[in-house]
């Protein structure tokens, strides 16, 4: 991975062109407690995109992976986190890109489309539907679960799930606890309605976190929905049918 400096953080990223050496760029933004590797390399997204002729790019969000950590919640507002992705495109000299985000990364992608619309040619919002607007439940216990000294004392089901995920990915749990405090700020219906880019919203049919993708799409002027059959929030990101649908979406909307 390479790094660049922005807003006091060293942001790590992976930039992999296709074998042909050129191709439309796709910037991928991972979810909470994840990393570029967990969301995009291990599930095969880099290979899928490169094999299809696309330039695959992904960063480790601040507080995640090998990027700089902060324990100040104000460093993790969606606007500040999305600005890292905008700065990465500038750093790479990319004027416009396809942008794909999963879960928290979907929220950051939507914020990027609003703050820097000229940089975002299309959007893929994975693992987040109307929860982007009306919330995805009570996440305060997740911060408590992340900072608990003994994981065995955690009783909140979603807290257990994210604590186990954070431990599996060897994340800085204190940084994640700061991140979860502010990164889940909601977008308004009016903000979502201003996202004019062609958008694909993809959510697993067993996902109990994201909220309805159809309700989110109904607020947007140019959005389509893909239901990832039989997948929950954790397993949807690597689903083969999801990859196939994204490739078709990009073929329909070239830069």
N, C-alpha and C positions, 0 to 999 in steps of 0.2 A: 504494500500500500504506500501511497504518497500522502503528504500532508500540506496544508496551507494554513495561514493565519487569518483569523477573522474575529472581530469583536472580543479580543482577548483570549480566544480559544485556538488551539491547534486541532484542526479538523482533518481526520484521516479519510481517505477515499480510494476507491479502486476504479480505474478507467481502462476498459478493455475493448479495443476495436475488433470488428469481425476479421476473419482471415483475409478478406479482400482489402482491408486497410481503410475502408471508408464505410459510411452508412449513417442513417438518421440516428441522432443520439437519444437515448432513453435514460432519464435520471430517475433512480429508484430511492425512495425514502422509507426507511424501515419503521417498525412499530416500537411501542414502549417495551423496555427491558430487552430488546433484541439488538441486532447489529446488522451490518451489511452482509456478513457471512451467514448468519442464521436465517435471515429472511430471503436473501437473494442468491447467494452462492450455493449453499448446501441444498436448497430445494430445486436447483437447476435453472434458475432464471437467467444467469449469465450465459450459460451454454445455449439455452433456448433462443435468446435474443441474438447472440453472436452467430449461431447457425442460420438464423433467418436474415442475416446481413445487417443487424443493428449494432451500433456502438453502445455498449452497456456501461453505465456509470452508477456507482452507489457510494454513499458516504456513511460513516458512523456519526449519528447525531451527537451533538454535545451531550456529555454525561453518559455516553454509551460506548461500547466497544473500546477502541484504543484512542478515541478522541479525548480532549481535556475534560476533566470532571469539575463540577462546581457543586457546592452545597447550599447555594443561595437560590431559593425558589424563583426569584425574579429573573434569573438567567434563562428560565425555561418557558417563558410565555410563547404561545404559538408564533407570534410575529418575530420574536428574536430567533427562535429555532428555524423558522422558514427562511430567515435572512441568510443563514448559513448555506442553504441550497442555492439561493440566488447568487451568493458570492462565489460558490463553487463554479457555477456556469460562467460567471465573469472570469474567474481564474483560468478556466479552460478555453476561454475565447469562444464560447458557444452562445449565439444570440437567441436561438429558440430550440426547445427540446420537447419531446414527449415526457410527461412527468407521471410517475406511478408511485402511489403510496399505499401502505398497508396499515390499518388500524390508526394509531396515533399519526403515522406517516401519511395517511389519507387526509387527516385534518390539516397537517402541515402543507400538504400539496394544495388543498383548497385555499389556504391562506396565501400561499405563494401565487396562485392564480389570480387572487384579488390584489395583492400588493405589487406584483410584477407581471401583469397580464401579457406583455409582449414577449416574455421569456417562455411562456407555457403554451405550446401548440395544442396539446390534448391532455386530458386527465384520465387516469385510471384510479378509482377510489376503491380499494379492496378492504374488506373487513370493517366497514363503517357505513351505515345507512343514516336513517333519520336521527340516530344517536348523536350525530354531529350537531344537531340543532336542539334536541330536547334532552340530551344527556344519556348516559349509558349506565345508570344506576349509581349506587353509593360506592365511591372509590376511596373514601377516607380510611376504611379498614385496611386497604392495600398498603398505604403508607405505613400503618402500624405493623403490618405483617412483615414488611421489608426491613424494618428496624428492630424487630423482636430479637432478643438475644437467643432464644430457644425456639426453633421452628415448630417444635412439638406442642407449644402452647397456643398456636394459632388455631382458632375455631371457625373463622370466616372462610367459606368455601372458595370464593374468588381470591381472597388473600392468600390462602394455601397454594392456589394454582400459580399465582404470580411470584410468590416466594420461591416455589420450586423451580419455576422458569428462570428467575434471576440467579438462583444458585447453580442451575445447570449451565447457564451461559457465563458464570463466574463474573457477574456484574458487580459494580460498586453500588451496593444496596442503599447507602446513604445518599448518593447522588440521585438514584432513582426515586427515592422518597421525596426529595426536593422537586424533581421533575414532575411527578404525578400531581403535586399540589397545584401547579399553574398550567401545565401543558394541556389539560383537558378543557380549557375555556371554550365555551360554545360559540358557534356562529349563529347569527340571526337568520330568519327566513329571508329577509331583504338581502343580506350579504350573499347567501347561497343563490338567490335568484339573479344576482349580478355575474355569476360565473357563466360566461358565454361560450367557453371552449367546448368542443365536442368531448363528452365525458362518458365513461363506462363505469358503472357502479356494480361491483361484484361482491356478493355476500353469501356465505354458506347457509344452506337451508337448516342446519342445526346450530347456527351461531346465535347464542343467547346474549351477546354483548352488543352487537353492531346496531340493532334496530333495523326497521324496514328499509330496504334499498328502494322499493317502489315509492314510498312516501317522500324520500329525499329526491328522487328523480322527478317527481311531480312538481317540485319547487323550482326546477332548473329548466332553462330554455332549450337545452341541447344535450339531454342525457338519455342513455339507454341502460337497461338493467340486465345483469346476468346472475342467475341463481346457481350457485355452486352446489350441486346435488350431493346430499349426504355428508357434508363436511361441517365441522364446528369451527370456532374462531381460530384455534391453533393449527388445524390441518388444512384450511382452505388455501393458504398462501402457496402451497406447492402443488395444488391439484392440476392434473394434466389438462382437463377441460378448460380450466381458467386460463392456462397458458395459451391454448389454442384460440380461445375467444379473444384474448389480448392481441395476438398476432393478426387475427382477422381485422380487429379494430384499427390497428396501425396500418394495415394494407388499405383500409377504406379511407384513412385520413393521413396520407403522406405529408411530410413537411413541405 
